[in-house]
């Protein structure tokens, strides 16, 4: 049971209602995470704006989803694992790759490097070592890639923490975090 209930369209403020309409127009539904975050329309707008801005970066949609999976797994966020597994499946990412991404692995060397960095950032709350940064660079990540990885991690920590606090009802096929 959620700790903070998601808003219905009739309960939402005009600002939240407008954001919900835009989300529904874009993805065909308004996920419970957004309906609950809509209690603060400015926070919802910030969350969506961060995602939109990162969508204009150099990472592919599949790389961004892979980061969401490893951060969700690392933080034990079943809601985000469920949502991003469904999104990845919809992008035709094989189930084996989705499972690998959750463990900071990928068949694509660049994605694997991004995921290893994302996991160490998440696990250490940003306090990574020089060796961690050098490993990312040795794997081919540029300074821009490192910065974009931080942005993607922060975006996903944002949603992970919202879901932990809200106890958001999962409105996607349920995926549970694996024990580490």
Buried (B, 14 or more C-beta within 10 A) or exposed (E): EBEEBBBEEEEBEEBBBEBBEEBEEEEEEBBBBBBBBBBBBEEBBEBBEBBEEBEEBEBEEBBBBBBBBBBBBBBBBBBBBBBBBBBBBEEEBEEEBBBBBBBBBBEBEBBBBBBBBBBBBBBEEEEBEEEBBEBBBEBEBEEEBBEBBBBBBBBBBBBBEBBBEBEBBBBBEEBEBEEE
